[in-house]
């Protein structure tokens, strides 16, 4: 049973870029509304604390709940962590679907709905832990790297058309300038990857898990770094299956009674970026891992679709990474030569 079931107050917060809308529900008197808006900064949070004290709402006996809002909630999470106040962060879609059919919305209504959700589902909620500083640094660097890669790809795609133009226009300066831009972005991306490695090397636990993860063929710097971030250094997911669900590579049955016999398929509710990276890793593993290559060929001969087999390899990679991290040792291939025969 969650420790939140004993809370007296439930505070729902709707976070936007500049403001936070606060709605507090008392467990014994849920019909009484207490709502107010504050600035989304440390001064606003201090004013919120004074407002709670003025209304005789005990912070230690209150559960704060909010939706995932990307970077907009980081300051509030940090403030709540410093004050040692219990709070949870839930997916927006989960809160929306739990409420049922609704009409209309605004920030105040959303805050009240979040507070109601927290009070109703308090027995299932888990406290949110703000990621460590080095995890946040790696996450920010990965985000920046992803932006630079997209820009570089755009330049790479455009240079081809300009090279065709210059055959007739004889204007070579544009293609030359684009080539310089591509080289500059490549250098920046390499510098970011170096920074990520340095941050990982400075923390012994990160370094160990990173080494174990990259010992799995198909899992390189970027995939392992993303896994460190999305799992908070392999502490927020119990096993590979749950992480596979999170990334959208775990297959689920799709049937009902005798009338619906759908194909087993993956869910679209997933971390699509991580799913894409794992697909790249699966293709790499096919090239460099004899066991994976033999598995792929065997499944294709059985009539399996290419995408289905690649997805299965993604699951294998995830399970291997979680296995080596759990036992704290590098991956050792058990491939045997007669496996190909």
Order of alpha helices (4+ residues) and beta strands (2+ residues): beta-beta-beta-alpha-beta-alpha-beta-alpha-alpha-alpha-alpha-alpha-alpha-alpha-beta-beta-alpha-alpha-alpha
